[in-house]
Amino acid sequence: MVTDEIWKLPAIVNRFLSYRAAIPLAQEQISVMMSILKTRKQPIQRFLDLGCGDGILGAAILGEYPSARGVFVDFSESMLELAREGLKEYADQLAFENLDYGDQAWVNRIDSKGPFDAVVSGYSIHHQPDSRKRQIYEEIFSLLKPDGWFVNIEHIAAESQLAVDLFNRHVIDGRYSIEKASGGTKTRQEISDIFMNRPDKDANILLSVNAQCDWLREIGYEEVDCYFRIYELAVFGGRKPNLKS
Ligand SMILES: C[S@@+](CC[C@H](N)C(=O)[O-])C[C@H]1O[C@@H](n2cnc3c(N)ncnc32)[C@H](O)[C@@H]1O
């Protein structure tokens, strides 16, 4: 199995979702994403959630812009099914696409549904090799309307071993709390062993957020920044310039 395809396994999907609350400041990251998007003068009419999982980021956008049309892309049918189910009240305005964005052809399948006011992605693109990450950022740029935002909530490479250690400790503590609260019997050491040897770890290809922001600037995005960072997690992105304004 290609390492990132591990996300097609229902067991991996379930583990990620049951432990999401252990992600450091996960809600705050989504709040930062929304704060960025709300700086737009116009409401979001069309958005794309890339590597959408159960659609948590798109759901946040719909919470603020309930008449927006959304496209949700993932190559895990288990995830797409959860997204479809969770967002069924918006069914008429949403499209769910089973696509592998590791293959450049994904853009052709999405092109007619854009251009987009916002493209968001959560903990997903880091599964791609670095050269492909940069191409994906270019492909997203091509899918955006002028003034459209790309916001990536992402697992990135920390600059220090201490940040890596603090990230691991935070997640293990969080997972241990979830274990206890749900009546589980695993010790903290057992939780730690499971996390440190998790099967999806090999699928991570982490890169510093600064290197990724530099690419966004080179591609032509403006207002590029890392708007939030904790340990190995970052919210970064940029806006497609509006050459008429
Ligand atoms: C860690 S989950 C995050 C899900 C969601 N975005 C969130 O923030 O909770 C990563 C998601 O990216 C999807 N994914 C990974 N590589 C992909 C690819 N090449 N094409 C499409 N989806 C991909 C996985 O199937 C999974 O649903």
The ligand as a Gaussian input file, in Angstrom:
#p B3LYP/6-31G(d) Opt

LIG

0 1
 C       -5.637000      13.678000       8.902000
 S       -7.037000      13.593000       7.874000
 C       -7.685000      15.234000       8.043000
 C       -9.123000      15.340000       7.662000
 C       -9.729000      16.749000       7.766000
 N       -9.218000      17.632000       6.735000
 C       -9.529000      17.364000       9.137000
 O       -8.988000      18.485000       9.208000
 O       -9.908000      16.744000      10.136000
 C       -6.287000      13.654000       6.255000
 C       -7.287000      13.448000       5.127000
 O       -6.620000      13.671000       3.867000
 C       -7.049000      12.670000       2.961000
 N       -6.005000      12.504000       1.935000
 C       -4.702000      12.192000       2.149000
 N       -4.047000      12.135000       0.972000
 C       -4.972000      12.397000      -0.002000
 C       -4.897000      12.461000      -1.428000
 N       -3.754000      12.234000      -2.064000
 N       -6.019000      12.765000      -2.119000
 C       -7.200000      12.983000      -1.461000
 N       -7.320000      12.938000      -0.098000
 C       -6.214000      12.644000       0.613000
 C       -7.241000      11.435000       3.837000
 O       -8.056000      10.462000       3.233000
 C       -7.858000      12.031000       5.082000
 O       -9.253000      12.110000       4.998000

